[in-house]
Amino acid sequence: MQVSSPQLTQSASPFHITSTQIELFHQQGYLIVNNLFTQDQVSQIVERFDPLFKTQFDTGIYPDEWYGRPGLSQPNATQQMTGLWRCDRTLASFTLSAQIAQINATLMGWSAARYGLDTCWIKPPNAPAVYFHRNNTYTSCIAPPSTVTCWVALSDVALKTGSLEIVPGSHFWNCTDKIRFLHAPKEDYRTPLWQAAKEAGVESPQIVPIVLPPGSAVFLHGNLWRGSGHNPSETKIRRSIAISSLAGHAKFQLPGIGDGYIFERYRRQGSLDIDESYYPILWSQNGYRTPFLADYCEDALMADQA
Ligand SMILES: O=C(O)CCC(=O)C(=O)O
């Protein structure tokens, strides 16, 4: 196993993605974009986490998935919450932003992108590892079973704070994965990666720790293998937010095909259409955006561009 540094890429405006960046994304399975959020925006997001994990939901709606509850979980447990936009309109103004959906769609060559998942990851000092996995494994009840994630650092992210780790090029691997409970594995958190590499005939996968300052982002192909190590810091909390899109034209697979323990909650009986009330279209080449969004929240990043 080798560990090396990721290739940095720069763009004039973080929201303008060049053809070179798209090419790099397809070759490597990831793309780093610096300064996607301002420090003020990072603070606006981070301020919302404490009330959420204390069960104070702005909209009164509970999240889809929720780990690391103060008073209930181990104090060093990784805090993860998914389905943030339904709980909190400030977070929704970022996670439903057309700007991020446009980058996600552009990298994937989609003419539109809809909401997929929005998740915060908060790793307190001494937080345990997160199993290596592929995000597309969690999307297999959707056609195409394809997602792309904008993972934004909300604190300094580095090996010494339990960095996100990725394996460049692993989005091409012909291998299997299965849905797992990702938190605090008893075995080596890289075990699923070693198994996948073996299946794919890759002898020595190159693991790259992502190093980012707050506000900078890495875009991840849904088939790219990723995980994160334990946070060895005694004082520093590592925080991020992951904003994933599905293709605008995505549908459900026929019932019984694939898995999606969150998506399946929102399947309409008798239809393969994905309901825009739960999975709104956030950006389209033709300008369409699901109408209710205009009343639900601002677009925090659009306002910044104006
Ligand atoms: O931030 C982490 O520690 C894990 C994130 C992750 O695995 C993901 O976004 O898929």
Ligand as a Chemical Component Dictionary entry (heavy atoms), coordinates in Angstrom:
data_LIG
# 
_chem_comp.id                   LIG 
_chem_comp.type                 NON-POLYMER 
_chem_comp.pdbx_formal_charge   0 
_chem_comp.three_letter_code    LIG 
# 
loop_
_chem_comp_atom.comp_id 
_chem_comp_atom.atom_id 
_chem_comp_atom.alt_atom_id 
_chem_comp_atom.type_symbol 
_chem_comp_atom.charge 
_chem_comp_atom.model_Cartn_x 
_chem_comp_atom.model_Cartn_y 
_chem_comp_atom.model_Cartn_z 
_chem_comp_atom.pdbx_ordinal 
LIG O1 O1 O 0 -16.218 12.040 6.322 1  
LIG C1 C1 C 0 -16.060 10.856 6.583 2  
LIG O2 O2 O 0 -15.400 10.495 7.549 3  
LIG C2 C2 C 0 -16.646 9.797  5.710 4  
LIG C3 C3 C 0 -17.362 10.391 4.560 5  
LIG C4 C4 C 0 -17.807 9.397  3.594 6  
LIG O3 O3 O 0 -17.441 8.264  3.691 7  
LIG C5 C5 C 0 -18.679 9.764  2.493 8  
LIG O4 O4 O 0 -19.019 10.953 2.358 9  
LIG O5 O5 O 0 -19.064 8.858  1.742 10 
# 
loop_
_chem_comp_bond.comp_id 
_chem_comp_bond.atom_id_1 
_chem_comp_bond.atom_id_2 
_chem_comp_bond.value_order 
_chem_comp_bond.pdbx_ordinal 
LIG O1 C1 DOUB 1 
LIG C1 O2 SING 2 
LIG C1 C2 SING 3 
LIG C2 C3 SING 4 
LIG C3 C4 SING 5 
LIG C4 O3 DOUB 6 
LIG C4 C5 SING 7 
LIG C5 O4 DOUB 8 
LIG C5 O5 SING 9 
# 
